[in-house]
């Protein structure tokens, strides 16, 4: 085999291995699904984010996972590819409102970002990670809220 052919073969294998490894997480992932409600009413628009918490002396806890809310308030988390789940471990949860406030159910005020209060949620390997996340309307509406604001 000629030297040029060997170099070409090694280069090709390197590119294949590099591309094959790009979609893999350095962290263990587990599938996560759930439903988000506001005082028991499904939140039918927006996103939910699970941000992993660093443990001990660790600086990097992993990439956050995002799920889009559907018409029932249901979500499936994705970190690197659709439906691959979230990093195994504890997570802080944050809700993000939709870009179009008209997609929110009646009675839920527009919002940009709402941290879910309380304890962290734990994603476990090999277990059913289905979460029911219920927030209070009081957590969403700003102080002194008096109905939906009209922009002029």
Secondary structure by P-SEA (a helix, b strand, c coil): ccaaaaaaaaaaaaaaaaaaacccccbbbbbbbbbbbcccccccccbbbbbbbbccccccccbbbbbbbccccbbbbbcccccccccccbbbbbbbbcccccccccccccccccccccbbbbbbcccccccbbbbbcccccccccccccccc
